[in-house]
Amino acid sequence: MEMLDLELKTIRVFSGAETVVNLLKAELSNINVPSIIKNNFNSGVIAGISGGLPTAVDLYIYEKHLEKAEPIIQDYMERNG
């Protein structure tokens, strides 16, 4: 069994609409880059309070995967400005 690296740092690589974040997450998954979605708006709604904006969903990856993920993110940004 592989030991968890508790020193892994996450970095935000994109912030935008939930549909776009889910698309990028899927594309990153295709190249074996795990990612984490942080959606404060949905978290607030579930808790019964409002928090954040529905269009401000963040996508995080582990810093060690940044070099591998950059072409996917850059390609999206170039196509969608």
Backbone as a ProteinNet text record, in pm:
[ID]
protein_1_A
[PRIMARY]
MEMLDLELKTIRVFSGAETVVNLLKAELSNINVPSIIKNNFNSGVIAGISGGLPTAVDLYIYEKHLEKAEPIIQDYMERNG
[TERTIARY]
83.5	0	87.8	50.5	127.3	99.6	203.9	188.2	137.3	47.9	0.6	108.5	126.7	222.9	149.1	158.7	86.5	145	257.1	321.7	278.9	188.3	143.1	70.1	102.2	37.4	-56.2	-173	-266.5	-257.9	-283.7	-286.2	-410.6	-467	-584.1	-535.6	-589.1	-547.3	-655.9	-779.3	-887.8	-1001.6	-1072.1	-1191.8	-1293	-1413.5	-1514.3	-1643.4	-1721.5	-1850.8	-1833.1	-1928.5	-1921.4	-1909.7	-1979.3	-1972.6	-1832.3	-1766.9	-1630.8	-1533.5	-1549.5	-1461.6	-1475.6	-1598.4	-1618.7	-1555.7	-1562.9	-1499.9	-1348	-1288.1	-1142.4	-1102.3	-1182.1	-1154.2	-1150.6	-1245.9	-1250.2	-1128.4	-1091.1	-974.4	-846.8	-834.9	-717.2	-715	-830.5	-839.4	-792.6	-819.8	-776.9	-625.6	-552.4	-406	-351	-437.9	-400.5	-353.3	-419.7	-392.6	-515.1	-502.6	-616.7	-643.8	-770	-805.6	-916.7	-932.4	-1029.8	-1113.6	-1244.6	-1335.3	-1379.2	-1371.7	-1418.9	-1530.7	-1650.4	-1767.1	-1832.4	-1793.8	-1846.6	-1995.7	-2046.4	-2188.4	-2271.4	-2239	-2313.4	-2297.9	-2180.1	-2158.7	-2249.3	-2263.4	-2350.4	-2496.2	-2538.2	-2677.2	-2711.5	-2622.7	-2645.2	-2655	-2573.4	-2573.3	-2688.6	-2761.4	-2873.8	-2837.8	-2717.1	-2674.7	-2620.7	-2624.5	-2567.7	-2425.3	-2338.9	-2199.2	-2133.6	-2065.3	-1997.7	-2092.6	-2038.2	-2115.5	-2131.9	-2246.2	-2264.4	-2166.4	-2103.6	-2007.6	-1863.6	-1841.6	-1705.4	-1671.9	-1650.9	-1612.5	-1463.5	-1388.4	-1243.3	-1199	-1096	-1036	-892.3	-860.2	-727.1	-661.6	-530	-451.5	-333.9	-268.9	-146.4	-36.8	41	147.5	240.5	264.1	357	303.9	174.5	115	99.6	145.5	123.5	180.3	301.7	365.3	285.5	234.9	156.8	19.5	-38.4	-172.7	-173.5	-64.7	-61.3	-106.9	-65.4	-111.1	-263.1	-328.2	-474.2	-540.6	-493	-552.1	-523.8	-400.1	-364.7	-446.8	-466.6	-546	-689	-746.8	-882.5	-885.1	-788.4	-785.5	-768.6	-686.1	-664.9	-790.3	-862.9	-984.8	-1101.7	-1102.1	-1219.2	-1189.9	-1067	-1025.1	-1070.2
-118.4	0	124.5	219.8	343.3	437.5	497.7	592.8	725.4	787.9	920.2	1023.1	1113.7	1221.2	1341.1	1360.8	1468.1	1605.2	1607.4	1732.8	1783.7	1712.6	1755.5	1888.3	1980.2	2110.8	2119.5	2177.7	2198.7	2344.1	2364.4	2500	2515.4	2634.4	2662.3	2691.1	2616.4	2633.1	2697.3	2701.3	2761.5	2796.4	2902.9	2942.5	2989.8	2935.9	2974.1	2898.7	2887.5	2820.6	2671	2615.2	2474.4	2381.8	2411.5	2325.1	2322.8	2438.2	2445.7	2373	2391.8	2324.7	2173.2	2124.8	1980.3	1930.3	2009.7	1973.8	1963.4	2064.8	2062	1945.6	1919.1	1805.7	1675.9	1657.7	1536.7	1528.5	1641	1642	1612	1665.3	1636.2	1489.5	1436.3	1295.1	1205.4	1246.9	1168.8	1157.2	1251.8	1245.1	1208.2	1150	1100.5	1209.7	1325.4	1433.3	1446	1404.7	1417.9	1565	1597	1735.6	1738.2	1853.9	1873.7	1995.7	1982	2093.9	2151.1	2282.8	2351.5	2445.6	2420.8	2498.5	2553.6	2674.4	2734.2	2762	2791.7	2821.3	2697.8	2583.6	2460.9	2419.3	2437.3	2403.2	2486.2	2615.1	2702.6	2666.6	2632.6	2594.6	2468.4	2370.7	2245.3	2270.9	2363.4	2394.1	2485.5	2538.4	2625.4	2772.1	2805	2945.6	2974.3	3098.3	3126.1	3174.1	3126.9	3167	3150.2	3251.1	3243.6	3272.3	3266.3	3290.7	3160.8	3141.6	3017.4	3001.5	3111.1	3101.8	3096.4	3093.1	3092.6	2955	2860.5	2725.5	2712.2	2660.5	2651.3	2508.7	2497.9	2368.4	2369	2270.7	2257.7	2129	2133.5	2013.7	2012.6	1897.1	1891.6	1962.4	2039.5	2118.3	2033.1	1909.9	1823.5	1787.1	1809.8	1778.9	1902.2	2017	2140.8	2136.8	2090.6	2088.9	2003.1	1894.2	1803.7	1864.4	1940.6	1997.2	2126.5	2199.3	2331.4	2331.3	2235.1	2239.5	2230.2	2150.4	2136.1	2269	2330.8	2456.2	2569.3	2575.9	2678.9	2666	2543.4	2520	2570.9	2541.7	2591.6	2744.4	2805.4	2952.4	3016.4	2957.3	3011.9	2998.8	2888	2867.2	2951	2983.2	3048.5	3184.3	3229.8	3361.4	3400.9
0	0	0	-79.4	-94	23	74.9	185.4	131.2	204.4	166.9	194.7	101.5	120	176.9	305.7	371.9	341.2	271.9	236.4	98.4	30.6	-100.8	-88.3	-176.7	-176.5	-294.9	-271.6	-382.1	-426.2	-555.1	-609.4	-696	-692.7	-775	-916.6	-1012.5	-1151.7	-1237	-1185.6	-1262.1	-1168.3	-1202.6	-1130.2	-1232.7	-1226.3	-1324.1	-1303.2	-1409.6	-1403.8	-1375.8	-1305.1	-1266.3	-1386.7	-1494.2	-1612.9	-1672	-1674.8	-1728.5	-1636.9	-1507	-1410.6	-1425.3	-1440.5	-1458.4	-1588	-1693.6	-1821.1	-1805.4	-1742.1	-1720.5	-1630.2	-1528.1	-1438.8	-1518.7	-1609.4	-1691.7	-1783.7	-1843.9	-1932.4	-1855.3	-1735.2	-1652.4	-1611	-1581.2	-1543.8	-1658	-1781.9	-1899	-1909	-1850.5	-1852.5	-1714.6	-1632	-1498.1	-1403	-1409.9	-1315.3	-1224.8	-1098.9	-1008.1	-977	-958.1	-926.6	-823	-762.8	-655.6	-690.4	-678.3	-701.7	-567.5	-556.5	-436.7	-479.9	-426.9	-464.4	-338	-298.2	-176	-184.9	-304.1	-319	-284.5	-345.4	-316	-171.1	-115.8	24.8	114.5	82.5	161.2	146.9	25.5	2.2	80	75.4	148.1	298.2	348.8	491.1	530.5	432.5	463.5	472.2	430.8	427.4	288.7	249.7	117.5	135.2	48.4	55.8	-79.2	-125.5	-253.8	-368.3	-486.9	-608.3	-685.3	-753.6	-828.1	-943.9	-987	-1097.8	-1049.6	-921.1	-867.8	-810.2	-900.6	-862.2	-891.8	-796.5	-809.7	-839	-921.9	-954.4	-903.4	-821.1	-763.1	-811.1	-821.9	-848.3	-751.5	-742.8	-663.9	-741.6	-669.4	-730.5	-816.4	-774.9	-848.4	-987.4	-1014.6	-1144.9	-1234.2	-1187.6	-1261.8	-1403.3	-1417.5	-1549.3	-1648.5	-1601.8	-1686.6	-1720.5	-1628	-1645.4	-1726.5	-1725.9	-1790.3	-1936.2	-2020.5	-2160.1	-2174.6	-2091.3	-2095.8	-2059.4	-1953.2	-1905.6	-2004.2	-2054.2	-2151.6	-2279.2	-2324.9	-2445.2	-2425.6	-2309.4	-2282.2	-2283	-2216.3	-2207.2	-2345.4	-2430	-2565.2	-2650.3	-2635.7	-2714.8	-2664	-2535.3	-2476	-2413.4	-2428.7	-2384.8	-2253.7
[MASK]
+++++++++++++++++++++++++++++++++++++++++++++++++++++++++++++++++++++++++++++++++

